[in-house]
Amino acid sequence: MEEVYALCVGVLTTCGVFLTLRGRTFSVVMGLTLLSYAVNLFLFSSGRLKLDGAAVLGQSSSYSDPLPQALVLTAIVIGFAMTAFVVILAMRSRADQGNDHVDGNTPPSSSEYSRHKRKS
Amino acid sequence: MQHLAILPILLPLLAGVFLLLPPLSHSIERQRAVTIITSLLLVIISASLLFVSDQQGTQLYVLGDWQPPYGITLVADRLSTMMVLLTAILALAAQLYACAGDDRKGMYFHPLFMFQVMGINGAFLTGDIFNLFVFFEILLMASYALLIHGGGKQKTKASVHYVILNLVGSSIFLFALGMLYGTLGSLNIADMAIRVRALSVEEQSIVKAGGLMLLVVFGLKAAMLPLNFWLPRTYAAASAPVAALFAIMTKVGIYSILRVHTVIFGDDAGALANIALPWLWPLALLTLTIGSIGVIASPSLRLTTANLVIISVGTLLLAIALNSELATSAALYYMVHSTLIAGALFLISDIVKTERGKAEDRYVVARQMKQAKTIGIAFFIAALAVIGMPPLSGFIGKTLLLQAAYSGLEMGWVWSFVLVSSLAVLISLSRAGSTLFWRHSGEKISQDKLPPLKLGAVYLLLAASPLLVIFGGPVTQFTQAAAVELHTSVQTHEQTVQAGGQ
């Protein structure tokens, strides 16, 4: 279980970092979302992975740590609000700047590329 | 008065909520009255909290009576109450300035401002590291909305970078917290400081990685090189009262570095003692260098001020890197001074911008300002304080810092970098002042009279500089006591834990 779990967090983080480094706001927002998924899984595992552990005292002989679950819940709520905000901001930026690049201006090479593609 | 410690968080929260509700939400006059009364109350509350914590020792507020290390605690010691008072004064001045008209440029200025103050106060007061994350998010969320307040292309562009960078920072923060909780099993800062000694060798490397990731996050908030390239554009794009309030935001990062890296990873942390120091030294010096270059290269007063913030961050990081009670005490004095003066300079540059019409605050020849004398005097006072010339507070702050670096090698590095950066500021600000106030063409711009509230806000902040000099004795005594308290907080906590266990 640990290997699969670690692999999931790793893949999500890798994809998140890759997408965050892209030039357009849409992929950056996707990257941030994936990063926050990775973070949530990672935080959850900080209480150690355990099957059939009760979170409430007096219910079972083996317990799981309830605190990471509370932390993840907080992180999910905050992450959700932030994603909603950054999506709206990306749309506002698209309207204000006329393109969806994070830097606000289209790099010349990519516009030539798209013109080239339109011709062909 | 046992609930005094939570009031700096609760009061702006309630004020912010009530500002969104009907009797206040549609009338800007009523909103102004409520926010200014709240800000005044905050100043009084934080001053009395500071007095209480100085006289009776650290106030521990245990939320919901869940005893530490299990529940969340608020820690009102000398350092945190000093920062809360600083926030309250800065917020009051920024609020006064905004009431002269800037709050009309968009909706919900006052509620957002209150939530921002709440987040900052919470970040200063909390004794729980996950709670610190939550308050960071609150202050960031409010700052995102405040930054874009008023709208415009420049603001949107700066805002996109600022928001994305800080979201990545939040992710790193959570990764670091997961690592620390997984190995230390606690999120209470004082408790973590004790547990960090009893780690096995394998766990030490994980905690070290977590601690250094926290340094990255706080470095991003504090604008430490190489994480500071967002700052000049963001601060220059924000509207003046917002930029003035943002002057405290970099100090939230500095404060968190102080809390985490001198308490948890301080001298007593065993194998993990002072893990941040080898990084802080070069980064602080480089931050100072890039700030100095930025100050000289800036084409407008707002950008110059933003780069001055970077210089003050570099100076503070240098003081933290010195890692002694004397240096921390000097840093605290310098922090109060630099925050208030940076706030004042942001307000002054906005006044200059509105007074000069089309030329704005760029360093070009333009028509003369109508009230050049009043604004010029304010600029002169602020410039003297920032450069660190006697008789104002910058001189005392920098002298204290230079005194704290007395051994040979430290002295060489700190003295040369701090003094050269001061020279850069001197050159830049004298150029700025002479261009803005003396080199003009044609007659005066006929404009409406400057609202007295704006000048009042500027002089309120500037008054701090001579006051910090006149009351220099008590203030340095206080910062000294706060620094001692910070550096010995682990031992104090250990004693109380042992006393409770017996």
HADDOCK unambig.tbl for C-alpha pairs under 7 A between the chains (distance, minus, plus):
assign (segid A and resid 32 and name CA) (segid B and resid 168 and name CA) 6.92 0.50 0.50
assign (segid A and resid 35 and name CA) (segid B and resid 171 and name CA) 6.76 0.50 0.50
assign (segid A and resid 36 and name CA) (segid B and resid 171 and name CA) 6.24 0.50 0.50
assign (segid A and resid 39 and name CA) (segid B and resid 171 and name CA) 6.36 0.50 0.50
assign (segid A and resid 39 and name CA) (segid B and resid 174 and name CA) 6.43 0.50 0.50
assign (segid A and resid 39 and name CA) (segid B and resid 175 and name CA) 5.96 0.50 0.50
assign (segid A and resid 42 and name CA) (segid B and resid 175 and name CA) 6.94 0.50 0.50
assign (segid A and resid 42 and name CA) (segid B and resid 178 and name CA) 6.67 0.50 0.50
assign (segid A and resid 43 and name CA) (segid B and resid 175 and name CA) 6.94 0.50 0.50
assign (segid A and resid 43 and name CA) (segid B and resid 178 and name CA) 4.79 0.50 0.50
assign (segid A and resid 46 and name CA) (segid B and resid 178 and name CA) 5.41 0.50 0.50
assign (segid A and resid 46 and name CA) (segid B and resid 179 and name CA) 6.70 0.50 0.50
assign (segid A and resid 46 and name CA) (segid B and resid 181 and name CA) 6.40 0.50 0.50
assign (segid A and resid 46 and name CA) (segid B and resid 182 and name CA) 4.28 0.50 0.50
assign (segid A and resid 47 and name CA) (segid B and resid 182 and name CA) 5.94 0.50 0.50
assign (segid A and resid 89 and name CA) (segid B and resid 160 and name CA) 6.84 0.50 0.50
assign (segid A and resid 93 and name CA) (segid B and resid 156 and name CA) 5.85 0.50 0.50
assign (segid A and resid 93 and name CA) (segid B and resid 157 and name CA) 6.81 0.50 0.50
assign (segid A and resid 96 and name CA) (segid B and resid 153 and name CA) 5.81 0.50 0.50
assign (segid A and resid 97 and name CA) (segid B and resid 153 and name CA) 6.78 0.50 0.50
assign (segid A and resid 102 and name CA) (segid B and resid 160 and name CA) 6.92 0.50 0.50
assign (segid A and resid 104 and name CA) (segid B and resid 157 and name CA) 6.46 0.50 0.50
